[in-house]
């Protein structure tokens, strides 16, 4: 078994970036979901309510993040690593309220125009503390602006199995994993407890509950119910539909594409 793909999603609910290697930190991969788009009240936005976010791609540059619209890639906006100010605002993500810093008025205006409402982009700073649920990680663990957990892992075999049940195959990026694993049987990851990727250890905490976001085609932003409907036929427990495993880091370390995966 080996790590076949590494993905980060710097701005929650915008496009992902595939990497050859990344630093696994306590709150997730470096740069993963450290930025968040919020409305005028400071409440977070996702593709669940604004599918246009699907069409905004993100790339790294020397000075910050470059965000562009898929159908107008030349028109870009820079979200600088160096903030224009140090204004802090309280933001709401699910039931959590945490402090984050504003970054760029120009980026706010650009994003507001693309998303059709007044929004701001904010950054999680090293001082921002968003505690994890201690039932799954013990006390003292924090998470980025991800939904609940620092990392998400899915095996390629599990996606292949799902695609065998669909009229049209879907890509892995629809499920927004950080780690894609090759060399397993379908859903083998369901039974994992502790794993090592390369030289870095992780705890497989719980299955990932899926929502309507997996029905959104990341290329077009068009919704279709087939993906979630197919999963519900064999991955449903109670009211929840599961695909992929939520993972917690047990230490910091570099993970690389091609790293072997060891079970403990």
C-alpha positions in Angstrom: 0.0 0.0 0.0 1.3 3.4 -0.8 0.3 7.1 -0.9 -0.7 7.8 -4.5 -2.0 11.4 -4.2 -1.6 14.3 -1.8 -4.1 17.2 -1.9 -4.5 20.5 -0.1 -7.5 22.9 -0.3 -6.0 26.2 1.0 -9.4 28.1 0.8 -12.3 26.0 2.2 -14.6 24.9 -0.5 -12.5 26.3 -3.4 -10.3 24.2 -5.7 -7.6 21.9 -4.5 -3.9 21.7 -5.3 -2.1 18.3 -5.8 1.3 18.2 -4.2 4.3 15.8 -4.4 5.0 16.3 -0.7 3.7 18.2 2.2 4.3 18.9 5.9 1.7 17.2 8.1 1.0 19.5 11.0 -1.3 19.0 14.0 -4.2 20.9 12.4 -3.7 19.4 9.0 -1.4 19.5 6.0 0.5 22.8 5.7 -1.7 25.5 4.0 -4.8 23.1 4.0 -8.0 25.1 4.7 -6.2 27.9 6.5 -8.3 30.5 4.6 -12.1 30.8 4.8 -14.7 32.8 2.9 -17.3 34.4 5.2 -20.4 36.5 4.6 -21.2 39.9 6.2 -22.1 38.3 9.5 -18.8 36.3 9.6 -20.5 33.0 8.8 -18.6 30.6 6.7 -19.6 29.8 3.1 -19.3 26.4 1.3 -20.3 24.8 -2.0 -23.4 23.4 -0.1 -25.1 26.8 -0.4 -23.0 28.5 -3.2 -22.0 26.1 -5.9 -20.1 28.9 -7.7 -17.3 28.2 -5.3 -16.7 25.0 -7.2 -15.5 27.0 -10.2 -12.8 29.0 -8.3 -9.4 27.5 -8.7 -6.4 28.1 -6.3 -2.7 28.1 -7.1 0.4 28.9 -5.1 2.6 31.8 -6.1 5.7 33.2 -4.4 3.6 36.0 -2.8 0.4 34.2 -1.9 -2.6 32.4 -3.3 -3.8 33.1 -6.8 -7.5 32.6 -7.2 -9.1 32.4 -10.7 -12.4 31.5 -12.2 -12.3 28.3 -14.3 -14.0 29.9 -17.2 -11.9 33.1 -17.1 -8.5 32.0 -15.8 -6.6 35.1 -16.9 -8.7 37.2 -14.5 -6.9 36.4 -11.2 -6.7 37.9 -7.7 -3.8 37.5 -5.3 -4.5 36.7 -1.7 -1.2 37.8 -0.2 0.7 35.9 2.5 1.6 39.3 3.9 -1.6 40.8 5.2 -2.5 44.4 4.5 -3.7 44.8 8.0 -4.1 42.9 11.3 -7.8 43.3 11.8 -9.3 40.4 13.7 -12.9 39.4 13.3 -14.9 36.6 14.9 -16.0 34.0 12.3 -18.5 31.2 12.7 -17.8 27.7 11.3 -20.4 25.2 12.2 -20.9 25.5 15.9 -17.4 27.0 16.5 -16.6 30.7 16.8 -13.0 31.6 16.4 -10.9 34.7 15.7 -9.4 35.1 12.2 -7.6 37.9 10.4 -8.8 39.8 7.3 -6.3 40.0 4.5 -7.1 42.1 1.4 -10.0 44.5 0.5 -9.2 43.9 -3.1 -9.6 40.2 -2.8 -12.8 40.7 -0.9 -14.2 42.8 -3.7 -13.1 40.3 -6.4 -14.6 37.3 -4.5 -17.9 39.2 -3.8 -18.3 39.9 -7.5 -17.7 36.3 -8.5 -20.0 34.8 -5.8 -22.8 37.3 -6.1 -22.8 38.5 -2.5 -20.7 40.5 -0.1 -18.0 38.2 1.3 -14.6 38.5 2.9 -11.6 36.1 2.9 -10.0 35.6 6.3 -6.9 33.6 7.4 -6.4 31.3 10.3 -3.3 32.5 12.2 -1.0 30.4 14.5 -2.9 32.0 17.4 -6.3 30.9 16.2 -7.4 27.9 18.3 -10.2 25.6 17.1 -10.3 22.6 19.4 -11.2 19.2 18.0 -13.9 17.0 19.6 -11.9 15.3 22.4 -14.0 12.1 21.9 -12.1 11.4 18.8 -8.7 12.9 19.4 -8.1 13.3 23.1 -7.7 16.8 24.6 -5.5 19.5 23.2 -5.8 18.7 19.5 -6.8 21.5 17.1 -8.1 21.6 13.6 -8.0 24.0 10.7 -11.2 25.3 8.9 -11.9 21.7 7.8 -15.3 20.5 8.8 -14.2 18.3 11.8 -10.9 16.6 11.3 -7.3 17.5 10.2 -7.0 14.9 7.4 -9.3 12.8 5.1 -8.1 9.5 3.6 -9.8 7.5 0.8 -8.5 4.5 -1.1 -8.5 4.4 -4.9 -10.1 1.0 -4.7 -13.1 2.5 -2.9 -13.6 5.0 -5.6 -13.3 2.4 -8.3 -15.9 0.3 -6.5 -18.3 3.3 -6.4 -17.7 4.1 -10.1 -18.7 0.5 -10.9 -22.2 1.4 -9.7 -22.5 4.8 -11.5 -23.7 5.4 -15.0 -20.8 8.0 -15.4 -17.5 7.8 -13.4 -16.6 10.5 -11.0 -13.2 11.8 -10.0 -11.6 11.5 -6.6 -11.4 15.3 -6.3 -15.2 15.3 -5.8 -14.6 13.9 -2.3 -11.8 16.3 -1.4 -9.4 13.9 0.3 -5.9 14.9 1.6 -4.6 11.4 1.1 -5.4 8.9 -1.6 -4.1 5.4 -1.0 -3.4 2.8 -3.7 -2.8 -1.0 -3.3 -5.8 -1.9 -1.1 -9.1 -3.7 -1.5 -12.3 -1.5 -1.6 -13.1 0.0 1.8 -10.1 -1.7 3.5 -9.5 1.6 5.2 -12.6 1.1 7.2 -10.8 -1.3 9.5 -7.6 0.7 10.0 -6.7 2.1 13.5 -3.2 3.5 13.4 -1.1 3.9 10.3 2.3 5.2 9.3 2.8 7.1 6.0 6.5 7.1 5.3 7.8 8.0 8.8 4.8 9.9 10.1 2.0 8.3 12.2 -1.7 8.9 12.1 -4.8 7.7 13.9 -7.8 6.7 11.8 -10.5 8.2 13.9 -13.9 7.6 12.3 -15.7 7.3 8.9 -16.5 10.5 7.1 -20.1 11.4 6.7 -20.9 12.7 3.2 -23.3 15.4 2.2 -24.7 16.9 -1.0 -21.3 18.3 -1.9 -20.4 15.0 -3.4 -23.2 15.5 -5.9 -21.5 18.6 -7.3 -19.3 18.1 -10.4 -16.1 19.9 -9.5 -15.5 20.7 -13.2 -18.8 22.4 -13.9 -20.5 23.1 -10.6 -23.6 21.2 -11.8 -25.4 19.0 -9.3 -26.7 15.5 -9.9 -28.1 13.2 -7.2 -26.6 10.0 -8.5 -23.4 9.9 -6.5 -25.0 10.2 -3.0 -27.9 8.0 -4.1 -25.5 5.2 -5.1 -23.5 5.5 -1.9 -26.7 5.3 0.1 -27.5 1.8 -1.3 -24.5 0.3 0.5 -22.6 2.8 2.6 -25.5 4.0 4.8 -25.7 3.5 8.5 -28.7 4.9 10.2 -29.2 8.4 8.7 -25.6 8.8 7.7 -23.8 7.9 4.4 -20.0 7.2 4.8 -17.2 7.4 2.3 -13.5 7.9 3.4 -11.9 8.0 6.8 -11.2 11.0 9.0 -7.7 11.0 10.3 -5.8 12.7 13.2 -2.0 13.2 13.2 0.0 11.7 16.0 3.1 13.7 15.1 4.4 16.2 12.6 6.3 15.1 9.6 6.8 15.2 5.8 4.6 12.9 3.7 5.5 12.2 0.1 3.7 10.8 -2.9 4.8 7.1 -3.1 5.4 6.7 0.6 4.6 3.2 1.8 1.8 2.8 4.3 2.1 0.5 7.3 -0.7 -0.6 9.6 -0.3 -1.0 13.4 
